[in-house]
Amino acid sequence: MSVTLKPKNEITIPKSIRRKAGIKHGDQFDFRVSGRVISIIPKLSPDELQDESEIRDPKIRAIIREGFQEFLDGKTRPAEMLQKELEKTAQTQAAPKSSASQRRRKA
């Protein structure tokens, strides 16, 4: 898509391009210039910056690769099954504590 420079020296990003790029009102950007090429780079929120730095961490990248390989190998389960397992584990861990506290009360 082409746009024409307006008399006020402003270039408008067409709505279809903004939509495809996920650009919303209020977003902030950095501009980088190399020769006659202008790059528009969105500024990241603090959460996005943290995600970006974590993704670059070799340890985290290894964990992501391992998880993806498990997915490809079919070692996945529905979220509901995981939730039930977590609830069961939480109940199992809580049960011995309540028994010990009951013994202390009796003594």
Biopython code that builds the backbone (N, CA, C, O; Angstrom):
import numpy as np
from Bio.PDB.StructureBuilder import StructureBuilder

atoms = [
    (1, "MET", "N", (0.849, -1.174, 0.000)),
    (1, "MET", "CA", (0.000, 0.000, 0.000)),
    (1, "MET", "C", (0.892, 1.234, 0.000)),
    (1, "MET", "O", (1.911, 1.270, 0.689)),
    (2, "SER", "N", (0.519, 2.210, -0.748)),
    (2, "SER", "CA", (1.285, 3.456, -0.845)),
    (2, "SER", "C", (0.489, 4.600, -0.243)),
    (2, "SER", "O", (-0.739, 4.629, -0.319)),
    (3, "VAL", "N", (1.206, 5.542, 0.354)),
    (3, "VAL", "CA", (0.588, 6.771, 0.845)),
    (3, "VAL", "C", (1.413, 7.941, 0.320)),
    (3, "VAL", "O", (2.575, 7.778, -0.053)),
    (4, "THR", "N", (0.802, 9.113, 0.296)),
    (4, "THR", "CA", (1.479, 10.310, -0.202)),
    (4, "THR", "C", (1.735, 11.256, 0.954)),
    (4, "THR", "O", (0.885, 11.443, 1.824)),
    (5, "LEU", "N", (2.921, 11.852, 0.949)),
    (5, "LEU", "CA", (3.269, 12.815, 1.986)),
    (5, "LEU", "C", (2.341, 14.015, 1.871)),
    (5, "LEU", "O", (2.172, 14.578, 0.790)),
    (6, "LYS", "N", (1.742, 14.402, 2.990)),
    (6, "LYS", "CA", (0.789, 15.511, 2.990)),
    (6, "LYS", "C", (1.527, 16.839, 3.141)),
    (6, "LYS", "O", (2.683, 16.862, 3.562)),
    (7, "PRO", "N", (0.865, 17.942, 2.802)),
    (7, "PRO", "CA", (1.521, 19.259, 2.866)),
    (7, "PRO", "C", (2.040, 19.617, 4.272)),
    (7, "PRO", "O", (2.997, 20.381, 4.397)),
    (8, "LYS", "N", (1.428, 19.080, 5.306)),
    (8, "LYS", "CA", (1.867, 19.403, 6.672)),
    (8, "LYS", "C", (3.029, 18.507, 7.105)),
    (8, "LYS", "O", (3.361, 18.447, 8.289)),
    (9, "ASN", "N", (3.650, 17.805, 6.136)),
    (9, "ASN", "CA", (4.767, 16.908, 6.419)),
    (9, "ASN", "C", (4.387, 15.784, 7.371)),
    (9, "ASN", "O", (5.186, 15.398, 8.224)),
    (10, "GLU", "N", (3.175, 15.255, 7.232)),
    (10, "GLU", "CA", (2.729, 14.131, 8.046)),
    (10, "GLU", "C", (2.365, 12.970, 7.135)),
    (10, "GLU", "O", (1.822, 13.159, 6.046)),
    (11, "ILE", "N", (2.671, 11.783, 7.594)),
    (11, "ILE", "CA", (2.278, 10.582, 6.871)),
    (11, "ILE", "C", (1.263, 9.865, 7.738)),
    (11, "ILE", "O", (1.507, 9.634, 8.922)),
    (12, "THR", "N", (0.132, 9.514, 7.160)),
    (12, "THR", "CA", (-0.917, 8.816, 7.883)),
    (12, "THR", "C", (-0.809, 7.327, 7.586)),
    (12, "THR", "O", (-0.679, 6.913, 6.434)),
    (13, "ILE", "N", (-0.866, 6.530, 8.655)),
    (13, "ILE", "CA", (-0.846, 5.081, 8.478)),
    (13, "ILE", "C", (-2.281, 4.644, 8.213)),
    (13, "ILE", "O", (-3.158, 4.871, 9.046)),
    (14, "PRO", "N", (-2.531, 4.024, 7.074)),
    (14, "PRO", "CA", (-3.899, 3.615, 6.739)),
    (14, "PRO", "C", (-4.486, 2.665, 7.794)),
    (14, "PRO", "O", (-3.769, 1.892, 8.429)),
    (15, "LYS", "N", (-5.801, 2.750, 7.956)),
    (15, "LYS", "CA", (-6.497, 1.967, 8.978)),
    (15, "LYS", "C", (-6.256, 0.466, 8.808)),
    (15, "LYS", "O", (-6.062, -0.239, 9.798)),
    (16, "SER", "N", (-6.264, -0.024, 7.588)),
    (16, "SER", "CA", (-6.072, -1.462, 7.368)),
    (16, "SER", "C", (-4.682, -1.904, 7.842)),
    (16, "SER", "O", (-4.533, -3.004, 8.374)),
    (17, "ILE", "N", (-3.679, -1.064, 7.653)),
    (17, "ILE", "CA", (-2.314, -1.380, 8.105)),
    (17, "ILE", "C", (-2.250, -1.341, 9.628)),
    (17, "ILE", "O", (-1.656, -2.221, 10.250)),
    (18, "ARG", "N", (-2.866, -0.312, 10.232)),
    (18, "ARG", "CA", (-2.890, -0.219, 11.706)),
    (18, "ARG", "C", (-3.560, -1.444, 12.306)),
    (18, "ARG", "O", (-3.090, -1.986, 13.306)),
    (19, "ARG", "N", (-4.658, -1.882, 11.697)),
    (19, "ARG", "CA", (-5.391, -3.046, 12.202)),
    (19, "ARG", "C", (-4.524, -4.303, 12.111)),
    (19, "ARG", "O", (-4.445, -5.074, 13.067)),
    (20, "LYS", "N", (-3.872, -4.510, 10.958)),
    (20, "LYS", "CA", (-3.008, -5.682, 10.785)),
    (20, "LYS", "C", (-1.848, -5.678, 11.771)),
    (20, "LYS", "O", (-1.432, -6.735, 12.246)),
    (21, "ALA", "N", (-1.324, -4.494, 12.080)),
    (21, "ALA", "CA", (-0.178, -4.381, 12.988)),
    (21, "ALA", "C", (-0.604, -4.354, 14.453)),
    (21, "ALA", "O", (0.242, -4.392, 15.346)),
    (22, "GLY", "N", (-1.917, -4.287, 14.706)),
    (22, "GLY", "CA", (-2.389, -4.253, 16.088)),
    (22, "GLY", "C", (-2.157, -2.913, 16.765)),
    (22, "GLY", "O", (-2.059, -2.839, 17.990)),
    (23, "ILE", "N", (-2.070, -1.853, 15.968)),
    (23, "ILE", "CA", (-1.829, -0.514, 16.514)),
    (23, "ILE", "C", (-3.145, 0.056, 17.020)),
    (23, "ILE", "O", (-4.159, 0.045, 16.322)),
    (24, "LYS", "N", (-3.103, 0.558, 18.265)),
    (24, "LYS", "CA", (-4.299, 1.142, 18.880)),
    (24, "LYS", "C", (-4.029, 2.600, 19.233)),
    (24, "LYS", "O", (-2.880, 3.028, 19.342)),
    (25, "HIS", "N", (-5.106, 3.348, 19.409)),
    (25, "HIS", "CA", (-5.003, 4.747, 19.812)),
    (25, "HIS", "C", (-4.228, 4.829, 21.129)),
    (25, "HIS", "O", (-4.513, 4.083, 22.066)),
    (26, "GLY", "N", (-3.276, 5.711, 21.197)),
    (26, "GLY", "CA", (-2.494, 5.899, 22.422)),
    (26, "GLY", "C", (-1.184, 5.117, 22.444)),
    (26, "GLY", "O", (-0.352, 5.347, 23.321)),
    (27, "ASP", "N", (-0.984, 4.193, 21.496)),
    (27, "ASP", "CA", (0.281, 3.455, 21.439)),
    (27, "ASP", "C", (1.424, 4.431, 21.166)),
    (27, "ASP", "O", (1.236, 5.451, 20.503)),
    (28, "GLN", "N", (2.607, 4.108, 21.682)),
    (28, "GLN", "CA", (3.784, 4.949, 21.463)),
    (28, "GLN", "C", (4.798, 4.188, 20.614)),
    (28, "GLN", "O", (4.846, 2.958, 20.639)),
    (29, "PHE", "N", (5.605, 4.932, 19.865)),
    (29, "PHE", "CA", (6.535, 4.320, 18.919)),
    (29, "PHE", "C", (7.884, 5.014, 18.946)),
    (29, "PHE", "O", (7.997, 6.189, 19.294)),
    (30, "ASP", "N", (8.902, 4.255, 18.569)),
    (30, "ASP", "CA", (10.227, 4.792, 18.287)),
    (30, "ASP", "C", (10.398, 4.742, 16.771)),
    (30, "ASP", "O", (9.877, 3.849, 16.103)),
    (31, "PHE", "N", (11.138, 5.716, 16.240)),
    (31, "PHE", "CA", (11.436, 5.745, 14.814)),
    (31, "PHE", "C", (12.934, 5.575, 14.641)),
    (31, "PHE", "O", (13.722, 6.209, 15.343)),
    (32, "ARG", "N", (13.325, 4.724, 13.710)),
    (32, "ARG", "CA", (14.738, 4.535, 13.384)),
    (32, "ARG", "C", (14.900, 4.793, 11.894)),
    (32, "ARG", "O", (14.077, 4.372, 11.081)),
    (33, "VAL", "N", (15.964, 5.485, 11.556)),
    (33, "VAL", "CA", (16.207, 5.840, 10.164)),
    (33, "VAL", "C", (17.542, 5.247, 9.723)),
    (33, "VAL", "O", (18.558, 5.393, 10.402)),
    (34, "SER", "N", (17.518, 4.581, 8.583)),
    (34, "SER", "CA", (18.731, 4.037, 7.979)),
    (34, "SER", "C", (18.662, 4.358, 6.490)),
    (34, "SER", "O", (17.939, 3.708, 5.735)),
    (35, "GLY", "N", (19.423, 5.370, 6.079)),
    (35, "GLY", "CA", (19.331, 5.819, 4.685)),
    (35, "GLY", "C", (17.950, 6.398, 4.430)),
    (35, "GLY", "O", (17.518, 7.324, 5.116)),
    (36, "ARG", "N", (17.264, 5.847, 3.442)),
    (36, "ARG", "CA", (15.907, 6.319, 3.134)),
    (36, "ARG", "C", (14.834, 5.409, 3.710)),
    (36, "ARG", "O", (13.664, 5.504, 3.339)),
    (37, "VAL", "N", (15.241, 4.513, 4.631)),
    (37, "VAL", "CA", (14.297, 3.583, 5.233)),
    (37, "VAL", "C", (13.973, 4.047, 6.654)),
    (37, "VAL", "O", (14.870, 4.284, 7.462)),
    (38, "ILE", "N", (12.683, 4.170, 6.940)),
    (38, "ILE", "CA", (12.216, 4.548, 8.273)),
    (38, "ILE", "C", (11.527, 3.333, 8.884)),
    (38, "ILE", "O", (10.592, 2.784, 8.301)),
    (39, "SER", "N", (11.989, 2.916, 10.056)),
    (39, "SER", "CA", (11.356, 1.804, 10.778)),
    (39, "SER", "C", (10.561, 2.379, 11.932)),
    (39, "SER", "O", (11.035, 3.258, 12.652)),
    (40, "ILE", "N", (9.348, 1.876, 12.102)),
    (40, "ILE", "CA", (8.471, 2.290, 13.193)),
    (40, "ILE", "C", (8.392, 1.122, 14.162)),
    (40, "ILE", "O", (7.886, 0.052, 13.824)),
    (41, "ILE", "N", (8.898, 1.338, 15.367)),
    (41, "ILE", "CA", (8.965, 0.261, 16.360)),
    (41, "ILE", "C", (8.099, 0.635, 17.560)),
    (41, "ILE", "O", (8.306, 1.679, 18.178)),
    (42, "PRO", "N", (7.117, -0.230, 17.894)),
    (42, "PRO", "CA", (6.277, 0.084, 19.059)),
    (42, "PRO", "C", (7.083, 0.012, 20.343)),
    (42, "PRO", "O", (7.915, -0.877, 20.525)),
    (43, "LYS", "N", (6.817, 0.976, 21.242)),
    (43, "LYS", "CA", (7.433, 0.927, 22.564)),
    (43, "LYS", "C", (6.699, -0.148, 23.356)),
    (43, "LYS", "O", (5.473, -0.248, 23.288)),
    (44, "LEU", "N", (7.437, -0.940, 24.094)),
    (44, "LEU", "CA", (6.844, -2.033, 24.846)),
    (44, "LEU", "C", (6.442, -1.583, 26.245)),
    (44, "LEU", "O", (7.089, -0.728, 26.849)),
    (45, "SER", "N", (5.361, -2.174, 26.747)),
    (45, "SER", "CA", (4.938, -1.922, 28.125)),
    (45, "SER", "C", (5.935, -2.622, 29.051)),
    (45, "SER", "O", (6.716, -3.453, 28.585)),
    (46, "PRO", "N", (5.927, -2.306, 30.356)),
    (46, "PRO", "CA", (6.834, -2.993, 31.285)),
    (46, "PRO", "C", (6.674, -4.511, 31.252)),
    (46, "PRO", "O", (7.667, -5.235, 31.317)),
    (47, "ASP", "N", (5.433, -5.003, 31.153)),
    (47, "ASP", "CA", (5.207, -6.450, 31.075)),
    (47, "ASP", "C", (5.800, -7.029, 29.802)),
    (47, "ASP", "O", (6.422, -8.091, 29.827)),
    (48, "GLU", "N", (5.607, -6.328, 28.686)),
    (48, "GLU", "CA", (6.151, -6.801, 27.415)),
    (48, "GLU", "C", (7.673, -6.776, 27.431)),
    (48, "GLU", "O", (8.315, -7.663, 26.868)),
    (49, "LEU", "N", (8.263, -5.749, 28.082)),
    (49, "LEU", "CA", (9.723, -5.684, 28.203)),
    (49, "LEU", "C", (10.254, -6.872, 28.997)),
    (49, "LEU", "O", (11.269, -7.465, 28.634)),
    (50, "GLN", "N", (9.556, -7.221, 30.093)),
    (50, "GLN", "CA", (9.964, -8.375, 30.891)),
    (50, "GLN", "C", (9.852, -9.653, 30.069)),
    (50, "GLN", "O", (10.758, -10.486, 30.085)),
    (51, "ASP", "N", (8.741, -9.811, 29.350)),
    (51, "ASP", "CA", (8.567, -10.990, 28.497)),
    (51, "ASP", "C", (9.690, -11.072, 27.463)),
    (51, "ASP", "O", (10.260, -12.137, 27.230)),
    (52, "GLU", "N", (9.994, -9.935, 26.852)),
    (52, "GLU", "CA", (11.032, -9.885, 25.818)),
    (52, "GLU", "C", (12.389, -10.293, 26.397)),
    (52, "GLU", "O", (13.130, -11.051, 25.770)),
    (53, "SER", "N", (12.715, -9.790, 27.591)),
    (53, "SER", "CA", (14.015, -10.141, 28.187)),
    (53, "SER", "C", (14.039, -11.608, 28.602)),
    (53, "SER", "O", (15.079, -12.258, 28.497)),
    (54, "GLU", "N", (12.906, -12.143, 29.075)),
    (54, "GLU", "CA", (12.853, -13.549, 29.459)),
    (54, "GLU", "C", (13.012, -14.453, 28.241)),
    (54, "GLU", "O", (13.684, -15.482, 28.309)),
    (55, "ILE", "N", (12.396, -14.068, 27.133)),
    (55, "ILE", "CA", (12.482, -14.873, 25.909)),
    (55, "ILE", "C", (13.927, -14.959, 25.433)),
    (55, "ILE", "O", (14.328, -15.964, 24.845)),
    (56, "ARG", "N", (14.702, -13.924, 25.679)),
    (56, "ARG", "CA", (16.104, -13.916, 25.240)),
    (56, "ARG", "C", (17.006, -14.730, 26.172)),
    (56, "ARG", "O", (18.145, -15.033, 25.815)),
    (57, "ASP", "N", (16.510, -15.088, 27.359)),
    (57, "ASP", "CA", (17.296, -15.873, 28.325)),
    (57, "ASP", "C", (17.443, -17.302, 27.797)),
    (57, "ASP", "O", (16.441, -17.964, 27.530)),
    (58, "PRO", "N", (18.688, -17.788, 27.642)),
    (58, "PRO", "CA", (18.895, -19.133, 27.093)),
    (58, "PRO", "C", (18.215, -20.238, 27.910)),
    (58, "PRO", "O", (17.741, -21.219, 27.337)),
    (59, "LYS", "N", (18.162, -20.092, 29.232)),
    (59, "LYS", "CA", (17.520, -21.109, 30.072)),
    (59, "LYS", "C", (16.026, -21.185, 29.776)),
    (59, "LYS", "O", (15.458, -22.271, 29.668)),
    (60, "ILE", "N", (15.400, -20.023, 29.646)),
    (60, "ILE", "CA", (13.965, -19.988, 29.369)),
    (60, "ILE", "C", (13.688, -20.501, 27.955)),
    (60, "ILE", "O", (12.703, -21.205, 27.730)),
    (61, "ARG", "N", (14.549, -20.151, 27.011)),
    (61, "ARG", "CA", (14.375, -20.652, 25.640)),
    (61, "ARG", "C", (14.454, -22.179, 25.618)),
    (61, "ARG", "O", (13.722, -22.830, 24.874)),
    (62, "ALA", "N", (15.348, -22.749, 26.438)),
    (62, "ALA", "CA", (15.478, -24.208, 26.511)),
    (62, "ALA", "C", (14.204, -24.830, 27.073)),
    (62, "ALA", "O", (13.751, -25.864, 26.583)),
    (63, "ILE", "N", (13.622, -24.206, 28.101)),
    (63, "ILE", "CA", (12.378, -24.706, 28.699)),
    (63, "ILE", "C", (11.241, -24.649, 27.677)),
    (63, "ILE", "O", (10.438, -25.576, 27.575)),
    (64, "ILE", "N", (11.187, -23.558, 26.930)),
    (64, "ILE", "CA", (10.146, -23.421, 25.902)),
    (64, "ILE", "C", (10.317, -24.500, 24.842)),
    (64, "ILE", "O", (9.340, -25.130, 24.438)),
    (65, "ARG", "N", (11.564, -24.721, 24.380)),
    (65, "ARG", "CA", (11.816, -25.769, 23.378)),
    (65, "ARG", "C", (11.406, -27.136, 23.911)),
    (65, "ARG", "O", (10.799, -27.933, 23.196)),
    (66, "GLU", "N", (11.742, -27.402, 25.177)),
    (66, "GLU", "CA", (11.401, -28.696, 25.787)),
    (66, "GLU", "C", (9.889, -28.877, 25.850)),
    (66, "GLU", "O", (9.372, -29.946, 25.523)),
    (67, "GLY", "N", (9.182, -27.829, 26.270)),
    (67, "GLY", "CA", (7.726, -27.899, 26.329)),
    (67, "GLY", "C", (7.113, -28.096, 24.955)),
    (67, "GLY", "O", (6.152, -28.851, 24.800)),
    (68, "PHE", "N", (7.664, -27.420, 23.958)),
    (68, "PHE", "CA", (7.149, -27.567, 22.597)),
    (68, "PHE", "C", (7.390, -28.983, 22.085)),
    (68, "PHE", "O", (6.537, -29.559, 21.410)),
    (69, "GLN", "N", (8.551, -29.537, 22.406)),
    (69, "GLN", "CA", (8.839, -30.901, 21.973)),
    (69, "GLN", "C", (7.874, -31.885, 22.636)),
    (69, "GLN", "O", (7.414, -32.829, 21.994)),
    (70, "GLU", "N", (7.563, -31.667, 23.926)),
    (70, "GLU", "CA", (6.580, -32.521, 24.608)),
    (70, "GLU", "C", (5.225, -32.415, 23.920)),
    (70, "GLU", "O", (4.522, -33.414, 23.768)),
    (71, "PHE", "N", (4.864, -31.217, 23.507)),
    (71, "PHE", "CA", (3.607, -31.018, 22.784)),
    (71, "PHE", "C", (3.625, -31.814, 21.481)),
    (71, "PHE", "O", (2.663, -32.512, 21.158)),
    (72, "LEU", "N", (4.735, -31.704, 20.727)),
    (72, "LEU", "CA", (4.841, -32.435, 19.460)),
    (72, "LEU", "C", (4.808, -33.945, 19.681)),
    (72, "LEU", "O", (4.297, -34.685, 18.840)),
    (73, "ASP", "N", (5.353, -34.407, 20.814)),
    (73, "ASP", "CA", (5.367, -35.837, 21.132)),
    (73, "ASP", "C", (4.029, -36.338, 21.672)),
    (73, "ASP", "O", (3.871, -37.525, 21.955)),
    (74, "GLY", "N", (3.055, -35.413, 21.815)),
    (74, "GLY", "CA", (1.734, -35.818, 22.294)),
    (74, "GLY", "C", (1.635, -35.931, 23.803)),
    (74, "GLY", "O", (0.696, -36.542, 24.314)),
    (75, "LYS", "N", (2.583, -35.356, 24.523)),
    (75, "LYS", "CA", (2.577, -35.436, 25.988)),
    (75, "LYS", "C", (1.830, -34.235, 26.573)),
    (75, "LYS", "O", (2.349, -33.529, 27.437)),
    (76, "THR", "N", (0.634, -34.019, 26.100)),
    (76, "THR", "CA", (-0.164, -32.902, 26.589)),
    (76, "THR", "C", (-1.455, -33.429, 27.180)),
    (76, "THR", "O", (-1.825, -34.584, 26.970)),
    (77, "ARG", "N", (-2.140, -32.564, 27.927)),
    (77, "ARG", "CA", (-3.428, -32.940, 28.502)),
    (77, "ARG", "C", (-4.308, -31.692, 28.550)),
    (77, "ARG", "O", (-3.804, -30.569, 28.558)),
    (78, "PRO", "N", (-5.604, -31.893, 28.583)),
    (78, "PRO", "CA", (-6.508, -30.738, 28.644)),
    (78, "PRO", "C", (-6.307, -29.951, 29.940)),
    (78, "PRO", "O", (-5.896, -30.509, 30.957)),
    (79, "ALA", "N", (-6.594, -28.677, 29.892)),
    (79, "ALA", "CA", (-6.430, -27.802, 31.051)),
    (79, "ALA", "C", (-7.289, -28.278, 32.224)),
    (79, "ALA", "O", (-6.879, -28.156, 33.379)),
    (80, "GLU", "N", (-8.472, -28.818, 31.939)),
    (80, "GLU", "CA", (-9.356, -29.295, 33.005)),
    (80, "GLU", "C", (-8.689, -30.426, 33.789)),
    (80, "GLU", "O", (-8.809, -30.495, 35.012)),
    (81, "MET", "N", (-7.991, -31.303, 33.087)),
    (81, "MET", "CA", (-7.311, -32.414, 33.747)),
    (81, "MET", "C", (-6.185, -31.890, 34.643)),
    (81, "MET", "O", (-6.001, -32.371, 35.762)),
    (82, "LEU", "N", (-5.442, -30.912, 34.150)),
    (82, "LEU", "CA", (-4.375, -30.309, 34.943)),
    (82, "LEU", "C", (-4.956, -29.653, 36.193)),
    (82, "LEU", "O", (-4.400, -29.790, 37.282)),
    (83, "GLN", "N", (-6.070, -28.943, 36.040)),
    (83, "GLN", "CA", (-6.708, -28.278, 37.183)),
    (83, "GLN", "C", (-7.113, -29.294, 38.243)),
    (83, "GLN", "O", (-6.907, -29.057, 39.433)),
    (84, "LYS", "N", (-7.681, -30.413, 37.834)),
    (84, "LYS", "CA", (-8.079, -31.458, 38.787)),
    (84, "LYS", "C", (-6.867, -32.027, 39.508)),
    (84, "LYS", "O", (-6.914, -32.267, 40.715)),
    (85, "GLU", "N", (-5.771, -32.247, 38.765)),
    (85, "GLU", "CA", (-4.546, -32.758, 39.378)),
    (85, "GLU", "C", (-4.000, -31.771, 40.400)),
    (85, "GLU", "O", (-3.555, -32.174, 41.475)),
    (86, "LEU", "N", (-4.031, -30.486, 40.074)),
    (86, "LEU", "CA", (-3.541, -29.470, 41.002)),
    (86, "LEU", "C", (-4.407, -29.406, 42.259)),
    (86, "LEU", "O", (-3.888, -29.275, 43.368)),
    (87, "GLU", "N", (-5.717, -29.498, 42.087)),
    (87, "GLU", "CA", (-6.624, -29.492, 43.237)),
    (87, "GLU", "C", (-6.385, -30.711, 44.122)),
    (87, "GLU", "O", (-6.373, -30.597, 45.348)),
    (88, "LYS", "N", (-6.193, -31.876, 43.504)),
    (88, "LYS", "CA", (-5.937, -33.103, 44.253)),
    (88, "LYS", "C", (-4.630, -32.985, 45.043)),
    (88, "LYS", "O", (-4.559, -33.388, 46.204)),
    (89, "THR", "N", (-3.606, -32.432, 44.405)),
    (89, "THR", "CA", (-2.321, -32.241, 45.079)),
    (89, "THR", "C", (-2.462, -31.285, 46.253)),
    (89, "THR", "O", (-1.897, -31.523, 47.321)),
    (90, "ALA", "N", (-3.214, -30.203, 46.062)),
    (90, "ALA", "CA", (-3.420, -29.229, 47.139)),
    (90, "ALA", "C", (-4.158, -29.868, 48.311)),
    (90, "ALA", "O", (-3.822, -29.604, 49.465)),
    (91, "GLN", "N", (-5.157, -30.702, 48.034)),
    (91, "GLN", "CA", (-5.903, -31.375, 49.099)),
    (91, "GLN", "C", (-5.016, -32.365, 49.841)),
    (91, "GLN", "O", (-5.089, -32.476, 51.065)),
    (92, "THR", "N", (-4.180, -33.083, 49.099)),
    (92, "THR", "CA", (-3.274, -34.056, 49.704)),
    (92, "THR", "C", (-2.275, -33.364, 50.619)),
    (92, "THR", "O", (-1.972, -33.867, 51.701)),
    (93, "GLN", "N", (-1.767, -32.227, 50.198)),
    (93, "GLN", "CA", (-0.800, -31.488, 51.006)),
    (93, "GLN", "C", (-1.459, -30.861, 52.219)),
    (93, "GLN", "O", (-0.819, -30.731, 53.262)),
    (94, "ALA", "N", (-2.714, -30.470, 52.113)),
    (94, "ALA", "CA", (-3.415, -29.836, 53.226)),
    (94, "ALA", "C", (-3.873, -30.863, 54.258)),
    (94, "ALA", "O", (-3.969, -30.528, 55.439)),
    (95, "ALA", "N", (-4.155, -32.080, 53.862)),
    (95, "ALA", "CA", (-4.683, -33.105, 54.773)),
    (95, "ALA", "C", (-3.738, -33.430, 55.922)),
    (95, "ALA", "O", (-4.204, -33.425, 57.061)),
    (96, "PRO", "N", (-2.455, -33.710, 55.725)),
    (96, "PRO", "CA", (-1.573, -34.030, 56.847)),
    (96, "PRO", "C", (-1.442, -32.883, 57.841)),
    (96, "PRO", "O", (-1.308, -33.123, 59.041)),
    (97, "LYS", "N", (-1.478, -31.660, 57.371)),
    (97, "LYS", "CA", (-1.365, -30.507, 58.258)),
    (97, "LYS", "C", (-2.560, -30.445, 59.199)),
    (97, "LYS", "O", (-2.398, -30.151, 60.384)),
    (98, "SER", "N", (-3.766, -30.720, 58.687)),
    (98, "SER", "CA", (-4.951, -30.646, 59.532)),
    (98, "SER", "C", (-4.938, -31.764, 60.562)),
    (98, "SER", "O", (-5.392, -31.554, 61.687)),
    (99, "SER", "N", (-4.428, -32.959, 60.215)),
    (99, "SER", "CA", (-4.350, -34.068, 61.166)),
    (99, "SER", "C", (-3.388, -33.723, 62.295)),
    (99, "SER", "O", (-3.682, -33.985, 63.462)),
    (100, "ALA", "N", (-2.255, -33.145, 61.962)),
    (100, "ALA", "CA", (-1.261, -32.787, 62.975)),
    (100, "ALA", "C", (-1.819, -31.714, 63.904)),
    (100, "ALA", "O", (-1.577, -31.763, 65.110)),
    (101, "SER", "N", (-2.550, -30.759, 63.376)),
    (101, "SER", "CA", (-3.094, -29.707, 64.233)),
    (101, "SER", "C", (-4.191, -30.265, 65.132)),
    (101, "SER", "O", (-4.361, -29.783, 66.252)),
    (102, "GLN", "N", (-4.941, -31.270, 64.674)),
    (102, "GLN", "CA", (-5.962, -31.885, 65.518)),
    (102, "GLN", "C", (-5.311, -32.643, 66.652)),
    (102, "GLN", "O", (-5.819, -32.617, 67.773)),
    (103, "ARG", "N", (-4.182, -33.331, 66.394)),
    (103, "ARG", "CA", (-3.478, -34.063, 67.461)),
    (103, "ARG", "C", (-2.964, -33.093, 68.509)),
    (103, "ARG", "O", (-3.009, -33.398, 69.701)),
    (104, "ARG", "N", (-2.473, -31.922, 68.090)),
    (104, "ARG", "CA", (-1.985, -30.940, 69.051)),
    (104, "ARG", "C", (-3.102, -30.419, 69.932)),
    (104, "ARG", "O", (-2.899, -30.195, 71.125)),
    (105, "ARG", "N", (-4.286, -30.221, 69.355)),
    (105, "ARG", "CA", (-5.410, -29.712, 70.134)),
    (105, "ARG", "C", (-5.848, -30.733, 71.188)),
    (105, "ARG", "O", (-6.237, -30.349, 72.291)),
    (106, "LYS", "N", (-5.788, -32.043, 70.857)),
    (106, "LYS", "CA", (-6.209, -33.088, 71.783)),
    (106, "LYS", "C", (-5.218, -33.198, 72.949)),
    (106, "LYS", "O", (-5.619, -33.552, 74.058)),
    (107, "ALA", "N", (-3.955, -32.906, 72.721)),
    (107, "ALA", "CA", (-2.930, -33.082, 73.738)),
    (107, "ALA", "C", (-2.934, -32.029, 74.774)),
    (107, "ALA", "O", (-2.116, -32.063, 75.692)),
]
sb = StructureBuilder()
sb.init_structure("model")
sb.init_model(0)
sb.init_chain("A")
sb.init_seg("    ")
for serial, (resi, resn, name, xyz) in enumerate(atoms, 1):
    if name == "N":
        sb.init_residue(resn, " ", resi, " ")
    sb.init_atom(name, np.array(xyz, "f"), 0.0, 1.0, " ", f" {name:<3s}", serial, name[0])
structure = sb.get_structure()
